[in-house]
């Protein structure tokens, strides 16, 4: 019954029995309509299709007419011809690709040059993790009611995964406006960069006592703004663009030029030349823009 009410289609339905409640005439029409597909398309001497019948039981259609128990069964279908491949011609088979998704969204990649990243020193002496507070009365602190805040007792608030997401969120707020791709894709990349930073040797904590996991997490949490600013200085935006002519364009977007950047572009030109000479990865090209308004001109230059 579910088949007959859900768009199931078969031409050989000859009997329909309703074993459910029908709350509307439209449903009755839909169910009976499933049995009105023609089985054969033979014509009589007048050029009209031969009548076909379906036996319906228990479907209260208001326009239903009982024409009796007669009705000739439909003629058997004509013999079919099975089409097979000629032996020896399998190599000429044509296959259509099953395209699951076509993604036309530009996905810029964030790249961190870890060799260029300078170590970041987190001095525990400059990071208070204990505090003493006391109420003030007439401008004077009442030291008799002083209480202590120890961040180590709030270790659950400084879980590593929580710190990673908080740092990635701060980075996201700083870089979202200049990111032309999918913002969700940006967030995933920022989380990956923060994880790489925490696992690298770029964080210098000159204290064995603060290498304890809980104290280290507290130190990272209290210096989060410093870490975020440090990472943001070295984040690079690369766009990998597949052009209509088959080339892959590596497009870098930068705010200002420097001697170090010019040396990196020279190294990138050597890398592009080596990849193109190897020939196994298609044709690649590289360019850098300092003004976002010139992006279209740059794309047309390499696509021509």
N, C-alpha and C positions, 0 to 999 in steps of 0.2 A: 504494500500500500504506500509505503514511503516513496518507492520508485515512481508510482503513478502520480504523485503530487509534487515531485521535485524536479521536473524537467527531464525525466528519463524518456528516451525515444526508442521505440522499436516498432517495426512495421508488421510484426506477426502476432499482435495481441488480438485475440478473438473472444475472450471472456473477461469481464470485470466484475468483481464482487466487492461491495462496500461493507467492510467490517469495522467501521468507526463512525463517530458522530460527525455529521456534516452541518456546519453552522452557517453556511451561506450557499446561495445558488451558484456563485462564482466558483467555489471549490468543486461543486458537482460538475460544472461545465469543464473545468480543468481535468478532472479525473476521467470523465467520459471522453474528452478530447484526446487522451493518450491512446485510446483504442481506435481512433478514426484515421490513423495513417494507412495509406493504401498499401496493399501487398503486391498487387499486379496493376499494370497499366494497359491491359488489353482493351480493345475497343470493339463495339458491336458494329452491325452493318450501317448504322446511322453515324458512326464516328464518335460515339459517346463511350465513356468508360463504363465497364460492367459494374453493376452495384455490388458493394461489399457490406457485410453486416458484422456487428459485434453484439454479443449477448451481455447485458448489464443486469446485475442483481444487487439490490440494496442501496442504490444511489438515488436519492429522492430529487431528481431533476424535474422542475415544474413543467417543462415543455416536452417531457418524455412521452413517447408514443409507442404503444405496444403493437407491433405489426404482426404479432403471432409468432409461432415457433418455426416459421418457414425461413427461407433465405438459403440460397445456394452457397456452399463454401467457396472461397476464392480459389482460382486455379493455381496449380503448383507453379512455382517460379520457373522461368526458362533456364535451361542448362547454362552454367557459367563456364567461362574459359579461363583457366589458370595461366597467368603470365609468369614465365620463368626466364632466368638469365641463360643466354646461349653459352654452352660450355666453352671455356677458353677466353671469355671476354670479361672476366671479373676485374681485370686491370683498368677497364674503362668505366668502372662504377663512379657515379657522381654522388657525392655526399654533401648535404647541407649542414653547415655548422649549427650547433644548438647554442644560440646566444642567450645566456642567462641574464646578462646585464650589460648595458652600454653606459659607461660613466664618462661624461664630458666635463666633469668638474675639474678645474685646475687645482692640483694638490701641491702647494709649495712645501718644501722640506726644510726643516730647521737643522742646521749643521753646527756642531760645536767642535772647533779645532782644539783638542785637548792639549796638544803640544804648545799651543800659544797661550793657554790659560795659565795665569800666574797663581801660585799657591796663595790661599787665603788663610791668614793667621787669626784664630779665635782665642783671644787672651782671656782665660777664666778670671783673672784679677780685675778685668774691666767689665765682667758680666756678673752682677749680683744675683745670687740664687736664694738668698735669705733676706728677709726684711722684718723689721720690728715696727709695729704701729701702736700708737697710743692716742686716746681722745684728747682734744685740746679744750681747755677751759680758760677763758679770758686771755687767749693768746699764748698760754703756757701748756705744754704737754703734761698730762697726768701719767707719770711713769709708773705709778702704782697699778695702773690698769693696762700696762703694756702687754701686747700679745705678739707672738712670733709667727711669721708665715714661712714655711719651709716647702719649697717647690718639689723637693724629693718625695714628699708625702702625696703629691698630686701627680704621681708618675703615669697614671692612666690617661691623664689629659695630654701626655706627651708621647703617645705611641708613634712609632716610626712612620707607619702608613699615614697617620693623621698629619704629621709634619710634612710629608712629601706632597700631599694634596693641598695643604695650606700654602706651601711655597709655590707650587704650580699655579695656584689660583692667583697669587700676587703677580707672577710672571705673565699670566694670561691677561690680567687687567692692564698691564703695561704694553703688551704687544698685540692685542686683539685688533686695534684700529688699523695697524699697518699690515695685517695678514689678509690676503685676498682670497684665501681658500676657505674650506669648511672649518668653522670655528671648533667643532667637536674634534676634528683631526688635529687642530692646533693644540688643544688641551692634552690629547694623548701624547703628542711629541714632547710637550713641556714636562709632563710627568716622567717620561723616559729620561730627559736631560737631568732632572733633579735626582733621580735614582742613580744615574751614572756619576753625578757629582759626589753624592754621599758615599758611594762605593770606591771612589778614586782616592788618590793620594794628594789631591789638591786642597784638602782641608788640613791645616796644621794646628793641632791642639797640643801646645807644649806643656802637658801635664799628664802624668800617668794616672793620677787620682781621678781625673775627669775622663779617662778612657772607659770607665765603667759604663755599661749601656744606658742606665737610667740617667746618670749625670751628663753623659754625652748628648742624649736627646734633649735634656733641659738646656744645655749650652747651645745646641742648634736652634731650639725654639726661641731663646732670648736673642739670638743673632740672626733671625730669619731675614729681616730687611737687609742686613749686610750681605747675606748670601745671595738673595734675589738680585740685588744690584750688581753683585760681582758676576753672576751668571749672565745677566742681561747684557753686560759689556761685550761678551764674547760670542753671543748667539748670532749666527749668520742665517740669512734667508736665501735659500736656493729654490729656483723654480725649474722643474724638469718638464719640458714642453715638447710633445710630439707634433711636429709640423706636417702640413699636407704633403710636402715633398718627400716625406719619409725620414727626415733628419730629426735628431733629438737635440733640442737646444737647452743648454745649461745656462740659465739666466740668474745673475746675482743682482740683488737690489741693495745698494749701500747709500749711506747718508753723505759721506765725504771720502775723499781719496787720501792715500798716504803712500810713502815709499814702500812700506811693508806690503800694502795691498797690490802695488804694481809688481812687486816681486812674485807674489802669489799668482797674479794673472799670467805672468810669464811661465810659471810652472804649470799652470792649468793649460796653457796653449801647448806645451810639450805633451801633456797627458792626452789631450784631444788628438793631437797628431799621431801619437802611438796607437790609440784605439782605432782610429780610422785606417791606419796602415795595416793593423792586424786583420780587420775586415770581418770579424765574427760577431760584432755587436752593432752593425749598421753604421750610418754616418752621424757623427756628433759635431756640435759646434758650441761655442761659448761666447758669452757677452756679459757686460755689466752695465747697469744704468744707475745714474745718480738722481735722475728726475723721473718720477713715476709717469709723468705725462708723455714721455718718450717711449713707453713700453710698446705701444702699437707700432711705432716706426721701426723699432728694433725687430719686432716679430716679422714685419713685412720685408725687412732687409734680408733676413735669413730664409724666409719662405720663398723668395723669388728665384 
